[in-house]
Amino acid sequence: MLPLPERVLLASGVTDLRKSIDGLAALVQESLGTSPFTPTLFVFCNRGRDKLKMLYWDHNGFWLFYRRLERGTFPWPQSSEASISISVRQLRWLLDGLALSQCQAHPSVQVDVVV
């Protein structure tokens, strides 16, 4: 079963994707200042913005996901912060090549009763 993260954190800037699990976990701990063992999906992007690696701790081991685009680039956000917290929905947008701030998307609705 694939993990469902509670949080998604994008590592700002570019990351050397030659790093594997141990290298990325060290980046999370040292650069992002958080534990790689939290229920968070950590997302890293290369300089060309056509490759992503995602790291996630699940019970007794790490998941390492790798995504490479054959054409195009990911709309990787720019930030002066070390990381950017996004929702799982925004991650889907990013993976589909859409900007994180979608003006056309329907906003989420909180409903208590059926009308």
Beta strands, then each sheet from edge to edge (+ up, - down):
strand 1: 7-11
strand 2: 40-45
strand 3: 51-58
strand 4: 61-68
strand 5: 83-86
sheet 1: 4+ 3- 2+ 1+ 5-
end
